[in-house]
Amino acid sequence: MGQTDSQFKAFIRVTIEILKEIYEETPNEKLKKLIDNLQKTLED
């Protein structure tokens, strides 16, 4: 059984928060790009 749209978005939100914590500890351009892309996914 697949995920609903709201379940997928919740997963993305949790992932973004974790990645932001990692980014604060170790800034990295690729990580920032990943965070930005995931954020855009939520906005679409």
Stockholm file with secondary structure:
# STOCKHOLM 1.0

chainA/1-44         MGQTDSQFKAFIRVTIEILKEIYEETPNEKLKKLIDNLQKTLED
#=GR chainA/1-44 SS CCCCHHHHHHHHHHHHHHHHHHHHHSCCHHHHHHHHHHHHHHHC
#=GC SS_cons        CCCCHHHHHHHHHHHHHHHHHHHHHSCCHHHHHHHHHHHHHHHC
//
